[in-house]
Amino acid sequence: MDHKAEAAQVPHMTGHRVWPWLVLLATIQVLVVLCLWHHIRAEAAVYRAIDQQLGLAGAAGDPGWVILYTKPVTVMVKKGEIEDTATIVVRYGADQFKYGTQIFCSDKESWTEWIKKGVGWKGKYLLVLNDGSGTDWRAATDAVLMLRGGELVEVGSIARNHQDNDDPLGPGYHDGFFHDVFDKFEGDVGGFGSKGVGWPITMREANGKFVVDLDRTWAENEARIRTNEAYAVQMMKEVARDKWWPDDLLATLGENVLIAKYCRREQEAAIRLQRARKVMDKQQRSRLSDMLKELVPGELPFSGFP
């Protein structure tokens, strides 16, 4: 055979072999584009459904919404219909959370600047002010969120009031721990918000949830326990027993018993219960007994997230 003729046939034969591969690659590219298009449409549908659920339909084109952050999560705010209130929405992919707050800014500061001070990251946690969200003791809280496993999760909430510092961004989170107040029995003693039984607690985050650190909580309450006991002793010396006296005993000596049980200090709880029962009347002993039955050691604040 003529070698020139043989060589001339090679490109023709090679073209026949390459052509099916080109068709296959083109088909794959078309399928990829179609898959992406369907994914984008499905994701957009999810966003629209969530926006409608949160009352955010048309938010993207609504000039009332202000974007505070876009990375790593999107945070947007809008003034509420009620004066000096605002709605805060946090979005990461299909995960969405909605909060609200009152606005207490001065005339020299814009309302968005004021809110931005209370919304931001501390380490791996996003703190979002959420005023008016709980009981009196935890009416002003901070929502705690984090990115975990590719999702935005809500760890819980911590009180803004009853904190030792005035940091506008998450004052209850510092030194790697979350500081809150246990409010399950708020208002049970002497009326709502007065002579209440409640104590500070220290929590840490584990697997996206709050866990109470009982040793740190006990250490944080030792001074409170001593103050309660000293106050009760002083009152018993100076004040005659009257209609309000039993409430003071329950709010001091009774609280000490509850703190000890909450922190799993069973021996301390038994000793303090014996002391309290000696000076309490029958009604207060019964009330304290009921509260002890309701109390679960290490449980989270009553008005926090489940």
Disulfide bonds with the S-S distance in Angstrom:
none
